[in-house]
Structure formats: C-alpha cells, structure tokens
Amino acid sequence: MVIINALDVFNTSFLFHDRLSEELRMSKNNNFDIQSPFCVLCGRTDDCPEKYGEKRTYVEYDLTVHYYCLLMSSGIWQRGEEDEGVDGFLITDIRKEVNRAAKLKCNICKKKGASIGCVAPKCKRSYHFPCGIQKECIFQFMEDFRSYCWEHRPVQKFPDKESRGTSQCTICLDLVEQLPVYTVLKSPCCKNAWFHRECLQYQALSAGIFFFRCTVCNNKDKFQKEMLRMGIHIPEKDASWELEENAYQELLQCYQHCDIKRCLCKKGRDYNEPDSKWEIKRCQCCGSRGTHLACSSMKSREQNWECMECRSIFAKSGDYSKQKKRSLATSEKTDGTTCLLEEPPPKCPRQSPGSQRSFLLQSPKRMCQNNSSPCTHLELPASNRLMMSLSPLMSDRNWCLRKKHLRKQRREASNILKELNLQVNTKTSRLYINAEDIWNSALKGFRQRNFSPTNTIEIKFTNFKNRSKTDTSAASKHHFFQLLMLHLQNSSLFEGSSAKNLSLDFDAVKEDLYFEAGKMMAVSLVHGGPSPGFFSKTLFSCLVYGPENVKPALEDVADVDVAQTIKMIKHANSLSSLQSTIHSCYEFLAAAGCLRPITSLCDKNMLVNDILFHHVIKRIISPLESFRQGLKTLGVLEKMQMHPEAFSSILCHKPERLSAETICDLFTIHSSSDVNKSRAANFWMGYLQDVESGESVVTLEDILLFVTGSFSIPPVGFDPEPTVKFLHIRYPVGKRLLNCLELPITKSYEQFKNKMEVTIRNTLRVERE
C-alpha cells in the first residue's frame, strides 16, 4: 500500500473533490457487499429513512429496496397480504418491476431504472424517486400513490389580493418567504401559518397520522388532506413520543418532601404517614412544594397551604392580602421558630417588585376594582378571564435556568453591539436594492466605491412602487437585512439542515463571496439587522478559537456519501471488513490525505477523525479564512472572540419567539397627565395577551412591524427605544422614525381591540400590496 502525504495532496484536493465524490458513489456500486447494498429500483446506497423511507435488505431474496421507491413505482401493486413479500408486495412482482424499469431512462439523471412516471395526461417523463425529490417532484402518499413531475405538480392557490412578505415557520421559528414555491407550504386552515416543507415532513414522521395537525389551530382533517395532496408523507403509526416506554412515568409521581426550613419530623423530610400529623401536604397552587402538617401547624389536611413562592406571586397581584384564613400565617409562630421555605427553584415568568405589568396576574374582576373608572366583565379581553395556573412542570429547574442564561447572554451581546454601533456616523451610504434579486443588488451596493460600513445605511427598493409613502428608511433597512440573511442561510455558501457549516463553492472562492458574506453579517449585526442564527457549534468554534482547536462531529457532514463512508468505517466490526471498506473508497481517502496503515480495528477511530477534519474543516480552510476576514468588519470578530458565550446565543440559536411579556418589556409606557394610565395599560396588555393566545386577526409580529418596520427584535435593539403613548386620538398610529406607538383612549376594551385590529391589518395590507 502506498501512503500519500497529506500535505502533498491537500493542494489538489479541492479540484478533485466533486469528481471523487462521484467516483466514490460508483465504487460503492461496483464493490457491493452486505455492508452497503444498493436499492434495486433507484440504484443508490443511501440510508436516509426521512427522505427515501426505510432501507430494507432481504438476504434470502438477494434484494434491497427503499420503501418509498417501492411504494411510488408505477407498475406494481400490493397483491399479497401484509405479511407476504415486502409489506404485501410480492417478490416476483418486485423483480418484474425492476425488469420493466430497466428499460426506462430517467429524465433527470439519464440513467436506466426509472420506475416512477408522471400521472399527468400525455406526460411521458420517468425518473427515480431520489431524482424526483431532487427535481422537486410531488409524490402523494395516499390512494393510488400518484406522482407528478416538476411541470405538472400540484401547487397551492393564493388569492391575488393576499399580502406577500416573510414570516416565521411555526415549527422551526426560522424565516420563511410567503411564496408559492416547492420548499414552502401554507396552512389551509390558518391565514398566517407558513412552513418549510422539510420541517413539515419531519413533524409528520414524528407525530404520525393521529397527532399530525396544524401547529396554530390544531385542525387535523383539513390540514392533513392538504399536506397529503402536496406530497407530505404521514405514516400510519402512533407518535414517536407515545412509543417510548415509561415516557410519562414521572408525571405519575406525587411530590413528597417537606420544604420547610426547619422540619420537625425526626424521620426526615421525605417521611410521609397518611392520616397523621406527619402527612405531607402539597402546595395547592403549584403542587411542587410540600410540608408536614405539624411543621406548618396545620390541624387537618383539609386546610389550604401555599408555598412561599406562590404566596409572593399572589402578594404582587394584590390577591393574597384578600384571602381568608391562611394556615401558613399561623404556622410561622410554631415553637418560636420561623417556618420559612428553603430557597425555591426559579419559576418562569418572574415579575419584578413594583412592576407596572403586575396586573397580568390579576383576575378581570379585580382589574375593574383597581380602576377608578367603571368597566364591566365583558369589556375585558378573553385572555384576562383566565386565572393564573401554575403547573408542576414549572418547577423544572434546568429548563428555566437554561432559558434565563440564554436571555442573559443575549442581553450581553446586545450591549456589546450597541458599543460597536457608536462607530456609525451620520454620513449616508445609499443602496438601491431589488428585492427579487437581493443577493446581486446587495453585492453591488456593498462593493460600490463610496460604501463604508461606518456610514449610516439607507435602503431604496427599486421594485416597490410608492414604498416611500408608507415606509421609512429604518423599516426598509430592517426588511433588507432580513431578506439578505434569509438568502445567505439558503445559499450555496453554507451546507447542512438547521445548524450550518461553510460549504466549498469554487466560484464563490474565486469571486471572494465568502468575505462579502462575512462582511454583510457583521454590518447587519451592528446596523440593527437580524442575526444569522444558523451557525453550527463547529463553525462558531472555528471562527472564535481557530480551526486547529476544533474537533468536528459526524453531524457536521452534509454530504450523504461521505457520511455513509464514515459510518461504514466507524461501525466496522472486524479488521477484514474495515480493510474491505477502505479498499472500496481508496481513491477518496487518498485525495483527502487520510490513508494510513491499518493494523488493528482500533485504528478506525483515528481514520474517522482524519476524514471528519478534512471534510468539515481542512477542505474549506480557504473559504473559512475569507469568511473570518469579512466578520472582522466593524470589530465584530474581535468581540466574538472576547465574548464567545454572548455571541453564541445570537449566532447559533434562533431568536426567541415573540410573546406578550417580550413586547411588554420592549415598550416603555408614557401618557399625559389627564389619562387614566392604569386602565389604558390594562387594555394594552390585555390586547397583547389576546394576540398571543390567537384570539386576534393580527400577530405580535404584525404589531412590532406596524411600529418599527421589523417583525423581529434585532440583537442590537431599536434606536430609539420603542414607546407607547395613550392619547385622545381616533385610531392607533405607528411612528416608525421614533419607534412610537400612539394608542387611542377608549371607553371599553372591545372598542380598543377593534380599532387596533382594523388599523394594523389594513396598514400592513396596503404596504405589502
């Protein structure tokens, strides 16, 4: 065996990568053995159940087939029982279908074996199932299992007057363009529900036919019918979480522990003797804290008891002081000792003392009592008619702590970006942007001679007529950066599903596009645009700590063939099978500089590490360095290296979904002296709660867009900070230059809600049209 030096091969590995990937695939087919059999219908060795269905091998029949390839083949039917052949497909029928397909050439890859044909009249196109997926064909997993080619596939119909723009996928919370394209699907039952096709497919595979439904309104029948029509496979099985053994076992356990600071029971805090003074009584509100009856001087288990944290919440809402006979009040004098609880676990959300938003925890009746002006129960929002419910799940310490830590890191990143924003001067760089060709127009603008990252950026959309009448420069800038980050996420510069790494694009290397991409992301962060939010941990670590200090994982490999090769090497269970696998992909390993003498089975671990490092890091070292140089713009990379945790929270994590609490914290309330501030604020907060719970035609993103021109909160925050004013005006007014929302003073909540929805909905519709 000839060992090729890694340094000699590295300079040529870029040029041969694409060719060798194809040779690797060919070598797998030519060196077929039981470890990597190919499907008899599509000829591929890929083992990807999410895309092609379960890959099944029947040694007794010398047969391997992808389940979806079999289901969608045009010339075969299930003529047997479920336990015959392959799920009712007889072996003889499968062989006949293979012989039939061997005479048909795929219209996509031009190879023989195309077993699937388009059902559209007069269409004679045939293709393999994986080729059809790649070409965006539609496969309907229902009834006759019909297939449609890329020209005749069904499309979703949208009203001509329906607005276009971007929104969040309600599954992954990433941005999705509201366009009738293959990769995007719209809910048939909810106006504002948009999804990535990939997200919906994973959701369907996990939820199964019994639990797959609209994530917004929970509609099942109408939603499933439309998704099946559009090619989403919904398996007839129970949900994955229902199949886990003892998955909900912890929910059947009752909390039995005395949390009083000085427990009087000699047998310990966990001792529980029913119908005695040592019986443990749980908090009637949250159920996640407990006390012995004797430890809280309770004479009977029928008495109510609340833990310290729930009492503090009631106290802040004004409810606790009006409760009758609290047994805990008397228990604090037992034996001359204070009956205090141990430090309680964090529960979300928390309200700071004296918060103006404490009325969120009050009942509607009490809100009316607190207001000086008369109001009825019906005038208040429906969401405020629900009393606060505290679940035992709120005591999950780890979840709350992680969420709290992430928010803390995002606040730190925001403060750092605000410091970097001080570099921006008043001089203006104007960019003329075509939203339909966002990348090329942005590239042209960033490369123009008079552009400077330290100048104030002004955006003019050339394909939006009369946009200046309804929009502001700030809103246009927000929209531009949102479209740009969405394009970069889905561009050929990155690879992977949700957590992305840099890919190797030779044309992009020649045109220095990786540098421009890094520069655009840095400018977006500092100038008030959104953060990328799709970096993998490996990519982020390479940028911050240097590629030589990073160890990639198998999840970082996006190439299916390379990933399959690594799996075969990693799972080889004998020295002979390992050597056979290495021999089958000899040329690939040689070009990667990963060939090494194999003398024992344990050598496979070092070989796997070498392949991972080459494919994920070494192969893209040139694009990575260009990308790093681009991120140095405005000092962003330097701050990333100084504060890695803070920047990881915005570069590797999607932004937190908007909530009523988030909007409330974002806006500062101002009002004139003659306005009942408490009552006006009640209406405002009640409306936010209704919007969050889906009892409104607008969304929280619509409200933010109406005021600021952005439907998400940028990492650097808004400048100036958003405010709310209550004035004697007829309708709400969103002043985007000031990020100010002026709200009308109304006599009833219903009037307030109606004016908000009519104004926001109509304004945004006019802008989008």
Summary of the structure (lengths in Angstrom):
residues: 769
radius of gyration: 31.0
end to end distance: 67.1
largest distance: 93.7
contacts: 2320
relative contact order: 0.08
helix: 46%
strand: 10%
